[in-house]
Amino acid sequence: MNMLSEIDENIAVINYEPGWRQLFKTEEREIKSAVNESEIWIEHIGSTAVTGLIAKPIIDIQLGISDWILLEEVKPILIALRYEYFGEAGVPGRHYFRKRRDNAFNVHVILRESTLWANNILIRNYLKNNKAIADEYGRLKLLAIEKGFNTLLAYSDHKNSFIKGLLDRAKHK
């Protein structure tokens, strides 16, 4: 079984939950208390970070490090916090961890000065500042589920061209 098939899971999308921000803050505190805080940066990314946006009920956390050597420090800490580690899982430059307990979290370990880090922040902020586009994105998500794209990989693949267009718009706004 390859790494991508290991991360595939059934997904659903739901209306925005105001509690997602607090779930992020609680998990952020837990991670920061376990890791040398001066060497990491943490951001709430993904749809759960955008007020009002339909989303998978999974909190996406972007954890920035200054050098890949720090991954060897961060990895066992996240595993001790009950995260599963999946390597790059199809995204070069991102190390993927997930926790599925009472609440669901993904941690994306990325170099803080990378294009990937900047792009994730850019997309989040663009959606926060453009409600009509966020609403359009929400409709796309619902349509994807209605069409049967209800596993993580199929759903993500279905949204890929929209996300690329969104990033392009955000870069050239």
VEXRO-875118 format. One record per residue: x, y, z of N, C-alpha, C, O in turn; residue in one letter; residue number from 1. Coordinates in nm, 3 decimals, m for minus. Atoms other than C-alpha are relative to their C-alpha. Last residue first. Layout:
[[X,Y,Z],[X,Y,Z],[X,Y,Z],[X,Y,Z],'A',NUM]
...
end
This chain:
[[0.108,m0.093,m0.039],[m0.514,4.101,m0.672],[0.048,0.142,0.013],[m0.030,0.232,0.045],'K',173]
[[0.010,m0.113,0.093],[m0.252,3.915,m0.870],[m0.110,0.099,0.036],[m0.154,0.178,m0.048],'H',172]
[[m0.132,m0.057,0.029],[m0.129,3.662,m0.616],[m0.008,0.127,m0.083],[0.080,0.213,m0.075],'K',171]
[[m0.054,m0.060,m0.124],[m0.478,3.600,m0.477],[0.134,0.067,m0.025],[0.163,0.172,0.031],'A',170]
[[0.073,m0.125,m0.028],[m0.619,3.546,m0.826],[0.057,0.072,0.121],[0.072,0.194,0.121],'R',169]
[[m0.039,m0.095,0.104],[m0.347,3.290,m0.907],[m0.068,0.135,0.022],[m0.005,0.239,0.012],'D',168]
[[m0.135,m0.046,m0.033],[m0.403,3.115,m0.574],[0.046,0.104,m0.102],[0.107,0.205,m0.066],'L',167]
[[0.011,m0.085,m0.119],[m0.776,3.095,m0.643],[0.137,0.057,0.037],[0.149,0.176,0.067],'L',166]
[[0.054,m0.128,0.047],[m0.713,2.958,m0.991],[m0.012,0.101,0.113],[0.015,0.219,0.095],'G',165]
[[m0.106,m0.062,0.081],[m0.491,2.684,m0.848],[m0.045,0.137,m0.051],[0.033,0.232,m0.050],'K',164]
[[m0.102,m0.050,m0.093],[m0.752,2.614,m0.579],[0.114,0.068,m0.077],[0.163,0.173,m0.035],'I',163]
[[0.055,m0.120,m0.064],[m1.028,2.585,m0.842],[0.104,0.063,0.093],[0.121,0.184,0.094],'F',162]
[[m0.008,m0.109,0.097],[m0.811,2.347,m1.047],[m0.058,0.129,0.058],[m0.008,0.238,0.029],'S',161]
[[m0.135,m0.046,0.032],[m0.749,2.125,m0.743],[0.004,0.119,m0.097],[0.075,0.216,m0.070],'N',160]
[[m0.011,m0.143,m0.029],[m1.105,2.098,m0.612],[0.130,0.062,m0.052],[0.146,0.184,m0.048],'K',159]
[[0.113,m0.070,0.063],[m1.180,1.758,m0.771],[0.012,0.151,0.017],[m0.026,0.226,m0.073],'H',158]
[[m0.027,m0.003,0.143],[m0.835,1.627,m0.674],[m0.107,0.079,m0.074],[m0.077,0.156,m0.166],'D',157]
[[m0.110,m0.094,0.021],[m0.895,1.721,m0.311],[0.031,0.015,m0.148],[0.054,0.125,m0.197],'S',156]
[[0.050,m0.134,m0.030],[m1.233,1.547,m0.309],[0.107,0.105,m0.028],[0.080,0.207,m0.091],'Y',155]
[[0.090,m0.035,0.110],[m1.095,1.233,m0.477],[m0.052,0.143,0.017],[m0.059,0.218,m0.080],'A',154]
[[m0.076,m0.017,0.123],[m0.801,1.221,m0.234],[m0.088,0.040,m0.118],[m0.051,0.127,m0.196],'L',153]
[[m0.093,m0.111,m0.003],[m1.001,1.287,0.082],[0.070,0.023,m0.134],[0.075,0.135,m0.183],'L',152]
[[m0.123,0.043,m0.066],[m1.288,1.054,0.003],[0.101,0.113,m0.015],[0.093,0.192,m0.110],'T',151]
[[0.010,m0.003,m0.147],[m1.636,1.185,m0.063],[0.114,m0.073,0.070],[0.102,m0.113,0.186],'N',150]
[[m0.141,m0.018,m0.034],[m1.615,1.283,m0.431],[0.011,0.010,0.153],[0.038,0.118,0.207],'F',149]
[[m0.062,0.123,m0.046],[m1.960,1.137,m0.492],[0.148,0.009,0.029],[0.212,m0.094,0.052],'G',148]
[[m0.043,0.078,0.116],[m2.113,1.411,m0.709],[0.073,m0.128,0.040],[0.113,m0.206,m0.046],'K',147]
[[0.120,0.047,0.069],[m2.302,1.549,m0.407],[0.035,m0.090,m0.119],[m0.038,m0.184,m0.150],'E',146]
[[0.057,0.108,m0.082],[m1.971,1.568,m0.217],[m0.123,m0.059,m0.067],[m0.139,m0.181,m0.072],'I',145]
[[m0.094,0.112,0.005],[m1.809,1.770,m0.497],[m0.055,m0.120,0.079],[m0.051,m0.233,0.031],'A',144]
[[0.021,0.068,0.128],[m2.120,1.989,m0.524],[0.092,m0.120,m0.014],[0.052,m0.225,m0.065],'L',143]
[[0.127,0.073,m0.012],[m2.095,2.077,m0.155],[m0.028,m0.080,m0.127],[m0.071,m0.195,m0.120],'L',142]
[[m0.020,0.111,m0.094],[m1.728,2.168,m0.196],[m0.126,m0.085,0.013],[m0.121,m0.208,0.008],'K',141]
[[m0.079,0.101,0.069],[m1.795,2.379,m0.506],[0.021,m0.123,0.089],[0.012,m0.236,0.042],'L',140]
[[0.092,0.069,0.091],[m2.069,2.565,m0.317],[0.071,m0.111,m0.077],[0.015,m0.219,m0.098],'R',139]
[[0.089,0.085,m0.080],[m1.822,2.644,m0.039],[m0.098,m0.078,m0.086],[m0.122,m0.196,m0.063],'G',138]
[[m0.080,0.116,m0.039],[m1.570,2.774,m0.294],[m0.084,m0.098,0.083],[m0.076,m0.219,0.063],'Y',137]
[[m0.013,0.080,0.123],[m1.834,3.006,m0.439],[0.078,m0.128,0.030],[0.041,m0.236,m0.017],'E',136]
[[0.131,0.064,0.020],[m1.912,3.128,m0.085],[0.001,m0.089,m0.125],[m0.055,m0.198,m0.124],'D',135]
[[0.010,0.106,m0.102],[m1.540,3.194,m0.024],[m0.133,m0.075,m0.015],[m0.136,m0.197,m0.002],'A',134]
[[m0.084,0.110,0.049],[m1.530,3.383,m0.356],[m0.001,m0.116,0.099],[m0.003,m0.232,0.060],'I',133]
[[0.066,0.057,0.118],[m1.826,3.599,m0.253],[0.080,m0.118,m0.054],[0.023,m0.219,m0.095],'A',132]
[[0.111,0.087,m0.037],[m1.678,3.649,0.096],[m0.066,m0.066,m0.122],[m0.102,m0.183,m0.116],'K',131]
[[0.085,0.003,0.119],[m1.349,3.788,m0.030],[m0.114,m0.099,0.020],[m0.109,m0.213,m0.025],'N',130]
[[0.030,m0.135,0.045],[m1.128,3.898,0.262],[m0.091,0.008,m0.122],[m0.121,0.117,m0.170],'N',129]
[[0.053,m0.080,m0.111],[m1.118,3.571,0.452],[m0.048,0.137,m0.046],[m0.145,0.191,0.007],'K',128]
[[0.136,0.047,m0.029],[m1.080,3.379,0.125],[m0.063,0.079,0.114],[m0.182,0.110,0.110],'L',127]
[[0.083,m0.039,0.114],[m0.780,3.591,0.026],[m0.145,m0.043,0.023],[m0.237,0.034,m0.002],'Y',126]
[[0.032,m0.142,m0.014],[m0.629,3.551,0.373],[m0.089,0.050,m0.113],[m0.177,0.133,m0.090],'N',125]
[[0.085,m0.020,m0.119],[m0.648,3.172,0.361],[m0.044,0.146,0.009],[m0.162,0.175,0.025],'R',124]
[[0.133,0.053,0.029],[m0.514,3.160,0.003],[m0.094,0.022,0.118],[m0.206,0.068,0.099],'I',123]
[[0.062,m0.086,0.100],[m0.220,3.388,0.087],[m0.142,m0.046,m0.033],[m0.234,0.036,m0.038],'L',122]
[[0.044,m0.121,m0.070],[m0.137,3.196,0.404],[m0.075,0.093,m0.096],[m0.178,0.151,m0.062],'I',121]
[[0.108,0.041,m0.089],[m0.122,2.866,0.213],[m0.058,0.120,0.076],[m0.179,0.130,0.094],'N',120]
[[0.122,0.025,0.077],[0.079,3.031,m0.065],[m0.117,m0.040,0.088],[m0.229,0.006,0.065],'N',119]
[[0.058,m0.128,0.042],[0.337,3.177,0.176],[m0.132,m0.021,m0.076],[m0.228,0.052,m0.054],'A',118]
[[0.048,m0.071,m0.119],[0.406,2.842,0.344],[m0.075,0.127,m0.042],[m0.188,0.151,0.001],'W',117]
[[0.117,0.074,m0.047],[0.427,2.664,0.006],[m0.059,0.068,0.124],[m0.181,0.084,0.134],'L',116]
[[0.113,m0.043,0.082],[0.663,2.933,m0.127],[m0.128,m0.069,0.048],[m0.234,m0.007,0.050],'T',115]
[[0.027,0.065,0.128],[0.901,2.852,0.157],[m0.119,0.063,m0.072],[m0.202,0.132,m0.012],'S',114]
[[m0.032,m0.095,0.108],[1.038,3.081,0.431],[m0.031,m0.056,m0.139],[0.016,m0.003,m0.239],'E',113]
[[0.066,m0.129,m0.021],[0.871,2.894,0.717],[0.023,0.098,m0.115],[m0.065,0.178,m0.145],'R',112]
[[m0.100,m0.103,m0.024],[0.977,2.551,0.591],[m0.068,0.137,0.002],[m0.145,0.170,m0.088],'L',111]
[[m0.049,m0.065,0.122],[0.672,2.331,0.620],[0.112,0.096,0.038],[0.113,0.149,0.149],'I',110]
[[m0.130,m0.058,m0.035],[0.525,2.092,0.875],[0.067,0.044,m0.130],[0.090,m0.035,m0.221],'V',109]
[[m0.083,m0.006,0.119],[0.157,2.042,0.791],[0.130,0.068,0.041],[0.132,0.189,0.065],'H',108]
[[m0.112,m0.091,m0.015],[m0.042,1.936,1.096],[0.086,m0.015,m0.125],[0.124,m0.125,m0.164],'V',107]
[[m0.112,0.028,0.090],[m0.387,1.789,1.041],[0.108,0.101,0.034],[0.080,0.219,0.055],'N',106]
[[m0.102,m0.100,0.031],[m0.641,1.783,1.322],[0.096,m0.056,m0.104],[0.126,m0.175,m0.107],'F',105]
[[m0.096,0.039,0.104],[m0.965,1.598,1.394],[0.092,0.116,m0.032],[0.049,0.230,m0.049],'A',104]
[[m0.007,m0.100,0.106],[m1.161,1.629,1.716],[0.111,m0.041,m0.096],[0.202,m0.115,m0.060],'N',103]
[[0.130,m0.069,m0.014],[m1.267,1.352,1.953],[m0.012,0.110,m0.104],[m0.120,0.133,m0.159],'D',102]
[[0.053,0.037,m0.132],[m0.967,1.161,1.814],[m0.138,0.061,0.010],[m0.216,0.054,m0.085],'R',101]
[[0.144,0.022,0.007],[m0.822,1.167,1.462],[m0.044,m0.054,0.135],[m0.035,m0.175,0.160],'R',100]
[[0.053,0.054,m0.125],[m0.475,1.318,1.463],[m0.151,m0.010,m0.018],[m0.218,0.087,m0.052],'K',99]
[[0.142,m0.016,m0.031],[m0.287,1.381,1.143],[m0.034,m0.066,0.131],[0.028,m0.164,0.173],'R',98]
[[0.037,0.073,m0.121],[0.069,1.451,1.038],[m0.150,0.016,0.018],[m0.208,0.118,m0.019],'F',97]
[[0.141,0.008,m0.040],[0.194,1.559,0.696],[m0.017,m0.089,0.122],[0.031,m0.202,0.126],'Y',96]
[[0.010,0.127,m0.073],[0.545,1.674,0.607],[m0.134,0.000,0.072],[m0.167,0.093,0.147],'H',95]
[[0.094,m0.002,m0.111],[0.537,1.942,0.337],[0.000,m0.139,0.065],[m0.016,m0.240,m0.002],'R',94]
[[m0.023,m0.117,m0.085],[0.814,2.028,0.091],[m0.098,0.014,0.115],[m0.096,0.115,0.185],'G',93]
[[m0.141,m0.028,m0.030],[0.693,1.792,m0.181],[0.015,0.128,0.083],[m0.046,0.231,0.053],'P',92]
[[m0.024,m0.145,0.011],[0.320,1.724,m0.147],[0.145,0.027,0.036],[0.179,0.036,0.154],'V',91]
[[0.037,m0.054,0.130],[0.231,1.360,m0.222],[0.021,0.149,m0.018],[m0.003,0.201,m0.127],'G',90]
[[0.135,0.039,0.043],[0.224,1.234,0.135],[m0.044,0.073,m0.128],[m0.154,0.128,m0.135],'A',89]
[[0.047,m0.110,0.085],[0.538,1.423,0.242],[m0.139,m0.027,m0.057],[m0.209,0.067,m0.095],'E',88]
[[m0.099,m0.053,0.092],[0.589,1.183,0.530],[m0.055,0.115,m0.082],[m0.143,0.188,m0.036],'G',87]
[[0.014,0.055,0.134],[0.279,1.020,0.674],[0.103,0.052,m0.099],[0.083,0.039,m0.220],'F',86]
[[m0.090,m0.066,0.094],[0.314,1.066,1.051],[m0.008,m0.070,m0.135],[m0.003,m0.193,m0.142],'Y',85]
[[m0.060,0.098,0.090],[0.028,0.982,1.287],[0.085,0.077,m0.101],[0.050,0.189,m0.140],'E',84]
[[0.011,m0.020,0.144],[m0.038,1.235,1.562],[0.063,m0.118,m0.072],[0.162,m0.175,m0.025],'Y',83]
[[0.094,0.091,0.063],[m0.091,1.121,1.919],[m0.030,0.032,m0.146],[m0.138,0.001,m0.196],'R',82]
[[0.130,m0.067,m0.015],[0.086,1.409,2.100],[m0.111,m0.073,m0.076],[m0.220,m0.019,m0.095],'L',81]
[[0.035,0.012,m0.142],[0.384,1.173,2.133],[m0.133,0.068,0.031],[m0.202,0.030,0.126],'A',80]
[[0.041,0.140,m0.018],[0.385,1.151,1.751],[m0.040,m0.024,0.146],[m0.137,m0.095,0.173],'I',79]
[[0.135,0.013,0.055],[0.392,1.531,1.738],[m0.052,m0.143,0.015],[m0.169,m0.163,0.045],'L',78]
[[0.090,m0.075,m0.089],[0.691,1.537,1.972],[m0.144,m0.012,m0.049],[m0.235,m0.037,0.029],'I',77]
[[0.035,0.084,m0.115],[0.867,1.259,1.780],[m0.094,0.071,0.099],[m0.171,0.006,0.170],'P',76]
[[0.069,0.126,0.033],[0.839,1.462,1.455],[m0.033,m0.086,0.123],[m0.149,m0.123,0.139],'K',75]
[[0.145,m0.017,m0.003],[0.932,1.806,1.592],[m0.075,m0.133,m0.017],[m0.177,m0.156,0.048],'V',74]
[[0.042,m0.036,m0.135],[1.295,1.735,1.678],[m0.153,0.000,0.013],[m0.209,m0.047,0.112],'E',73]
[[m0.039,0.113,m0.087],[1.378,1.545,1.358],[m0.031,0.028,0.147],[m0.047,m0.066,0.225],'E',72]
[[0.103,0.103,0.015],[1.181,1.808,1.163],[0.030,m0.118,0.092],[m0.061,m0.178,0.148],'L',71]
[[0.095,m0.009,m0.112],[1.421,2.066,1.310],[m0.115,m0.101,m0.012],[m0.183,m0.129,0.086],'L',70]
[[m0.060,0.073,m0.113],[1.693,1.953,1.066],[m0.096,m0.001,0.119],[m0.095,m0.095,0.199],'I',69]
[[0.052,0.138,m0.005],[1.457,2.068,0.788],[0.061,m0.082,0.114],[0.002,m0.182,0.155],'W',68]
[[m0.094,0.090,0.067],[1.542,2.431,0.873],[m0.054,m0.142,0.013],[m0.114,m0.177,0.115],'D',67]
[[m0.099,m0.078,0.074],[1.344,2.737,0.986],[0.095,m0.087,m0.081],[0.160,m0.038,m0.173],'S',66]
[[m0.133,0.018,m0.060],[1.032,2.547,1.087],[0.101,0.074,m0.087],[0.078,0.097,m0.206],'I',65]
[[m0.118,m0.042,0.074],[0.672,2.640,1.019],[0.128,m0.024,0.079],[0.135,0.003,0.199],'G',64]
[[m0.108,m0.016,m0.096],[0.377,2.448,1.155],[0.127,0.029,m0.079],[0.178,m0.056,m0.152],'L',63]
[[m0.126,m0.012,0.073],[0.063,2.488,0.947],[0.108,0.032,0.103],[0.102,0.134,0.172],'Q',62]
[[m0.101,m0.079,m0.069],[m0.239,2.361,1.136],[0.127,m0.003,m0.083],[0.179,m0.109,m0.116],'I',61]
[[m0.131,0.006,0.064],[m0.546,2.235,0.955],[0.094,0.099,0.067],[0.065,0.218,0.077],'D',60]
[[m0.078,m0.122,m0.019],[m0.849,2.175,1.178],[0.138,m0.020,m0.062],[0.212,m0.111,m0.023],'I',59]
[[m0.138,0.038,m0.032],[m1.069,1.898,1.039],[0.080,0.129,0.008],[0.085,0.205,m0.089],'I',58]
[[m0.023,m0.034,m0.141],[m1.447,1.942,1.025],[0.136,m0.052,0.049],[0.144,m0.130,0.144],'P',57]
[[m0.014,0.127,m0.070],[m1.437,1.943,0.643],[0.026,0.036,0.146],[0.100,0.130,0.173],'K',56]
[[m0.130,0.066,m0.011],[m1.542,2.290,0.549],[m0.014,m0.144,0.049],[m0.116,m0.183,0.105],'A',55]
[[0.028,0.144,m0.010],[m1.820,2.532,0.455],[0.133,m0.073,m0.001],[0.223,m0.037,m0.078],'I',54]
[[m0.026,0.090,0.113],[m1.683,2.883,0.501],[m0.035,m0.145,0.033],[0.003,m0.197,0.138],'L',53]
[[0.113,0.017,0.089],[m1.848,3.126,0.744],[0.018,m0.101,m0.112],[m0.078,m0.132,m0.182],'G',52]
[[0.134,m0.014,m0.058],[m1.531,3.243,0.915],[m0.107,m0.012,m0.107],[m0.102,0.057,m0.210],'T',51]
[[0.072,m0.107,0.069],[m1.221,3.120,0.730],[m0.144,0.004,0.052],[m0.224,m0.086,0.025],'V',50]
[[m0.056,m0.129,m0.044],[m0.975,2.922,0.946],[m0.076,0.119,m0.060],[m0.046,0.234,m0.027],'A',49]
[[0.049,m0.023,m0.137],[m1.184,2.602,0.912],[0.054,0.131,0.056],[0.006,0.178,0.159],'T',48]
[[0.135,m0.057,m0.005],[m1.126,2.633,0.536],[m0.052,0.025,0.140],[m0.133,0.116,0.160],'S',47]
[[0.110,0.081,0.051],[m0.754,2.578,0.546],[m0.134,0.066,0.027],[m0.142,0.176,0.083],'G',46]
[[0.023,m0.013,0.143],[m0.494,2.742,0.764],[m0.121,m0.084,m0.040],[m0.185,m0.147,0.044],'I',45]
[[0.123,0.072,0.031],[m0.445,2.811,1.136],[m0.027,0.025,m0.148],[m0.048,0.139,m0.190],'H',44]
[[0.111,m0.073,0.062],[m0.084,2.926,1.167],[m0.118,m0.094,m0.019],[m0.099,m0.212,m0.051],'E',43]
[[0.124,0.077,0.020],[0.205,2.810,1.385],[m0.109,0.092,m0.054],[m0.129,0.203,m0.004],'I',42]
[[0.108,m0.094,0.022],[0.566,2.928,1.382],[m0.124,m0.084,m0.028],[m0.116,m0.186,m0.096],'W',41]
[[0.114,0.035,0.084],[0.848,2.720,1.523],[m0.097,0.118,m0.013],[m0.101,0.208,0.072],'I',40]
[[m0.044,0.056,0.128],[1.200,2.766,1.661],[m0.115,m0.042,m0.092],[m0.091,m0.101,m0.197],'E',39]
[[m0.075,m0.101,0.075],[1.128,2.999,1.953],[0.040,m0.050,m0.138],[0.083,0.030,m0.222],'S',38]
[[0.085,m0.099,0.065],[0.853,2.768,2.078],[0.076,0.102,m0.084],[0.022,0.154,m0.182],'E',37]
[[m0.073,m0.124,m0.025],[1.086,2.477,2.154],[m0.067,0.111,m0.081],[m0.047,0.123,m0.202],'N',36]
[[m0.109,m0.028,0.094],[0.815,2.214,2.122],[0.071,0.128,0.043],[0.012,0.213,0.109],'V',35]
[[m0.084,0.118,0.015],[0.585,2.056,2.383],[0.125,0.025,m0.085],[0.222,m0.050,m0.077],'A',34]
[[m0.052,0.037,m0.131],[0.415,2.371,2.515],[0.096,m0.119,m0.009],[0.177,m0.141,0.081],'S',33]
[[m0.103,m0.096,m0.043],[0.383,2.502,2.161],[0.060,m0.037,0.135],[0.179,m0.015,0.159],'K',32]
[[m0.121,0.020,0.081],[0.201,2.187,2.048],[0.111,0.092,0.048],[0.225,0.048,0.065],'I',31]
[[m0.056,0.131,m0.033],[m0.049,2.198,2.335],[0.130,m0.025,m0.079],[0.228,m0.074,m0.023],'E',30]
[[m0.064,m0.007,m0.133],[m0.103,2.572,2.296],[0.066,m0.132,0.036],[0.176,m0.134,0.091],'R',29]
[[m0.120,m0.082,0.016],[m0.169,2.530,1.920],[0.075,0.010,0.134],[0.198,m0.004,0.138],'E',28]
[[m0.101,0.090,0.056],[m0.414,2.248,1.997],[0.132,0.075,m0.020],[0.239,0.019,0.003],'E',27]
[[m0.032,0.101,m0.101],[m0.615,2.477,2.226],[0.111,m0.093,m0.050],[0.206,m0.121,0.023],'T',26]
[[m0.078,m0.065,m0.106],[m0.601,2.769,1.982],[0.043,m0.101,0.107],[0.156,m0.095,0.155],'K',25]
[[m0.134,m0.032,0.048],[m0.712,2.549,1.691],[0.085,0.056,0.113],[0.197,0.011,0.134],'F',24]
[[m0.068,0.129,0.013],[m1.005,2.408,1.888],[0.143,0.021,m0.050],[0.236,m0.042,m0.001],'L',23]
[[m0.046,0.039,m0.134],[m1.093,2.765,1.984],[0.070,m0.136,m0.003],[0.168,m0.156,0.069],'Q',22]
[[m0.110,m0.090,m0.039],[m1.105,2.876,1.620],[0.056,m0.039,0.137],[0.177,m0.040,0.157],'R',21]
[[m0.124,0.043,0.065],[m1.310,2.570,1.525],[0.118,0.087,0.039],[0.229,0.036,0.054],'W',20]
[[m0.091,0.066,m0.093],[m1.576,2.656,1.783],[0.132,m0.044,m0.061],[0.225,m0.079,0.011],'G',19]
[[m0.081,m0.100,m0.070],[m1.744,2.902,1.544],[0.102,m0.060,0.097],[0.203,0.003,0.127],'P',18]
[[0.022,0.012,m0.144],[m1.854,2.605,1.329],[0.088,0.103,0.071],[0.210,0.097,0.059],'E',17]
[[m0.101,m0.055,m0.090],[m1.883,2.668,0.955],[m0.043,m0.013,0.146],[m0.159,0.011,0.180],'Y',16]
[[m0.001,m0.145,m0.014],[m2.137,2.450,0.777],[0.105,0.041,0.101],[0.142,m0.037,0.189],'N',15]
[[0.107,m0.053,m0.083],[m2.039,2.091,0.713],[0.007,0.152,0.001],[0.106,0.211,m0.042],'I',14]
[[m0.013,m0.143,m0.024],[m1.830,1.894,0.466],[m0.123,0.045,0.078],[m0.232,m0.008,0.061],'V',13]
[[0.127,m0.070,0.016],[m1.784,1.520,0.474],[0.030,0.148,0.016],[0.134,0.186,0.071],'A',12]
[[0.013,m0.137,m0.052],[m1.481,1.296,0.441],[m0.143,0.049,m0.022],[m0.220,m0.008,m0.100],'I',11]
[[0.130,m0.058,0.033],[m1.398,0.930,0.399],[m0.009,0.138,0.064],[0.039,0.160,0.175],'N',10]
[[0.102,0.026,m0.101],[m1.027,0.865,0.428],[m0.131,0.059,m0.048],[m0.132,0.150,m0.131],'E',9]
[[0.138,m0.016,0.049],[m0.722,0.854,0.205],[m0.098,m0.041,0.109],[m0.078,m0.140,0.179],'D',8]
[[0.061,m0.122,m0.054],[m0.399,0.896,0.402],[m0.143,0.019,m0.047],[m0.216,0.103,0.008],'I',7]
[[0.010,0.004,m0.146],[m0.288,0.534,0.358],[m0.065,0.126,0.057],[m0.128,0.120,0.162],'E',6]
[[0.119,0.079,m0.034],[m0.372,0.539,m0.013],[m0.016,m0.009,0.152],[m0.128,m0.024,0.202],'S',5]
[[0.122,m0.074,0.031],[m0.128,0.826,m0.053],[m0.124,m0.079,0.034],[m0.220,m0.023,0.087],'L',4]
[[0.030,m0.101,m0.101],[0.149,0.646,0.134],[m0.129,0.075,m0.029],[m0.205,0.105,0.063],'M',3]
[[m0.084,m0.120,0.003],[0.144,0.340,m0.092],[m0.050,0.104,0.101],[m0.160,0.093,0.155],'N',2]
[[0.085,m0.118,0.000],[0.000,0.000,0.000],[0.090,0.124,0.000],[0.184,0.134,0.079],'M',1]
end
